[in-house]
């Protein structure tokens, strides 16, 4: 029974870590996109 609880806790922790990682990646891409749009004309 304890092994099942540990496995469930690890699964939940991995799901939370994955969601946090995806959020961080999307924020980084959004910031990169905003930075490229602020350059204006030319490069």
Secondary structure as GFF3:
##gff-version 3
##sequence-region A 1 43
A	DSSP	alpha_helix	2	37	.	.	.	ID=ss1
###
